[in-house]
């Protein structure tokens, strides 16, 4: 069974660590304004040909909620390919420069 995702559990439960954010880490706000619950979220550097692991894991980002995401991969990458899988089965892919915006809103 999936759980609601909360900002307090992202770093510890979703990303599996509680260390402070390092200078190379990428942090951004992820907001779900789509009208559907988000059940999977992937963010892979644009120069990588495969999707990396699901950032949400077993959690769900409910419609109307937002959470801070930390990508602690040590890369100096800003442009990421994003893949979003929704509870209704829809899949959306996009590319975003997450350094410039500091946030990403799913609409």
N, C-alpha and C positions, 0 to 999 in steps of 0.2 A: 504494500500500500504506500502511496506517495504522501509526502508531508508538505505543508506550506513552507515556503522558503522565507526566512526572515534575515534581515541584515546582520543580526547577531550570530547567526549560524553559518554565514557564507564562508568566512575565513577558516573556521575550525572544521565544520562538517563537510562543506562542499569541496574546499580546496585541500583539506587535510593537514593544515598547519596553523600555528598561532604565532609565528615569528613576526616581528615588525616588518613593514613594507620596505624593501630595499629600493635604492635609487633606480635600478633597472626594471623594477616591477611596473606593470601597467595597471592602473586602477581607474575604473569608470563606473558611472551609474547606469544600470540597465533598467529601463522602465517598460512595462508591458501595458500599452494602451490599445491593444488589438481587439479586445472583446472576447478573446479566447485564452484559456490557460496555456502557458508555455510549459511543455514537459521535457524538452531537450534543448540545449543551447551549446553550440560549438563556436569557438573563435580560434581560427588557425591563421598564422602569418600568411599573407598573400603569396609569398614565394614558396610555400609548402604545397605539395600536390595532394595530400591526404588530410582528412579531418582529424584533429586531435581529440582527446577525450571529451565527453559530455560534461560541461562545467556544472550543470545542475545535479548530476548524479541521480539520486532517488527523489530529489525535491522537485517542487512545482513552483513556478512564478505565476501567481494568479493574475488574471486580468485586473488592471488598476493598481497593481503593486509595483514597487521598484526595489532594487537591491544594489548594493555596491559589489562589483566584481573585481577581483584582483587576479591578474595573470602574472604569476611569478615564474616566468620562464627564463629570465635573465637576458632576454634578447633586447635589442634596441629597435625593435620593429614597432611601427605605428599603424601600418595599414594591415587590417585583418579581414579575412573572409569570414562571414558569419552565416551560420545555418541554424534556423529555428524550426522546431517541430512542435506543433500545437496538438492539444487534446482531441480536436476534431479531425486530425489526420493531415491537415495542411502543412506543407513544408515551404519555407521562404528562405532564400539565400540573398545575401547582400555583401557589399564591401564597404568598409568605413575606416577612416583615419581616426582612431580612438584617442590619439594624443592631442589632436587639435580640438576635439569637441569635449572630451572628458565625460561624455555621456552618449547613450544610444537609446532611442525610443522606438519601440516596435509599435507600429500603427496599423 
